[in-house]
Amino acid sequence: MSKWRYVLVCGVVLMGSAAAAQSGRRAGYDVDFIGPPLADSVMQYNKESYVTYGCAYCHGVDLVPRGEAADLRQSAVVGSDVDGSAIVRVLRAGIPKTSKLSPMPQYSDLSDQQLNAIAAWIHYARRRDRLTTITRANLSPGNATAGRTYFEQRCSSCHSTSGDLAGLGKKYEPARLRAQILEPSALAGDGSFKVDALQDSRIAEGRRRHHALLENYSAGQVADLLAFVQGLN
Amino acid sequence: MKKRFHSRREFGKLVFAGVPALTALQGATLHAQSAAGSNRSRINGVQFGLQPFCYHDLVMTPDNRRTLINRLVQNGLGMVELHATWVEPRFAAAGVSAEAARDRIRQWRLTTPPAFYQSIRKEFDDAGIAIFSYYVNLDDSYTDAEIDAVFKGAKILGAEGCVGSQGLRLTERLAAFPGKHGMFMGVHNHANLSDPDALNNEASFVKALSFSPHVKATLDTRHYTAANGDCLEFLARHHGRISSVHLGDRKRNNGRSTPFGEGDAPIIPILRMIRDNQWPIVALLEFEHGTLRTGVEEVQLMFDYCKRAVA
């Protein structure tokens, strides 16, 4: 092979590799089905566990179900699960009795670590879905009275309208305020390598509680909360 | 030293000029493979095919049919069980009620001319792929005329039978149809042991097969194993009434699907049983297990596993 051709071939290979890296494409990884790798490598491991053990085939990678499988974005079991244990219980036992064509299989052969990884992805994907859905919705007028009721029931054990949230309505524009309700910036960052943040028990507990809220918010509840919080001047 | 490239832009142009040539080369390869004929996936007397649920990323629509064909050729497969969703249009849409959509698809089935199915068959014929069976989710909403229309369309496609996962009650009704068209009605099992109407074990298969000699078993090795059935015993007893196996692996006791060789389904003995007895049972590869690989890569691994089993 002449030098000219050698350089050309190398160039084509390098260009191909660069393009593949940019798009997340690599042999043995179906980026079209799974999506590009996540920046958070632990969450990527959780996602790959969910896919590798076959959950995605029925429930969808991002929880958009295929066929007759349950919609985990709406599942009461997932919504009420705090630490993954409820999901893991279902995974271990399966759902053998069903009126559907095919019962959900049991995964009792998997380790606790593998099952917890699957549960962690389900929660993460549900939060992402809820966040995307509500954020894309138009800012509709909510009911401040209903928002106050929700606040008193779900938020007031940690937050105070005369304390940490005083004047919040003036601090942010509505869209930004909604974003703060959905995912407070003080708690942001699922990054697995932020050990200090992860070990801060207050932040960890706050994140856990807000994650649980986010997974279960309806667009109407968020609109009501927004209307209430906007009035905190 | 002689200057090779004037600029990075020129180098880029040169590289991208090569892309169409590579694409053309790939097309020529596909054509050459197609010329191999419909038995390209007949290995040592065992006819292999694919249940194309396997290409998980590929939505099963008529628009994606060309991609499906290309992938089958890429995997070296010459036979397929074609799901009706690769063929029929969809009328469900925003603003269209489920009832209206159902009526429209019924009308479509009753009025679609043979040429429609002939043209689809040609697409597969040209690629050297035989449509072995036509998978349809038949249910109580199908009128008799509509069921006949489905069988007629399937026959034009080249299918030897229609296959579905309907229960025993509906199978009894459907049993009267395939014989009229010189075809079979394949009954496909799942692992639901809580539904008395479900196809899930030997007894339920025996009952379904009793409805008509034109009813045949589409034995799903994964689900049969998960329902704690013995695939080898079933094959030994009922091979004359089995049209195909959906070949995949799963763990017993309603366990999960696994890559080939990691579950409890006796894939290798099944294939050798078919090979050694020269039974005309088509082995349709199917996987529902998880994988990070593309469908094409995974199907290739499965097919290679099977080739070694019957080598």
Interface residues (C-beta under 8 A of the other chain):
Chain A: W4 V7 L8 G11 V12 M15 A27 G28 Y29 D30 D32 F33 I34 E48 Y50 V51 T52 Y53 G54 C55 A56 Y57 C58 G94 P96 K97 T98 S99 K100 L101 S102 P103 P105 Q106 Y107 S108 D109
Chain B: R4 F11 G12 L14 V15 G18 H56 D57 S165 H190 A191 N192 L193 S194 D195 A198 H223 A226 R250 K251 N253 N254 G255 R256 S257 E288 H289 G290 T291 L292 R293 T294 G295 E297
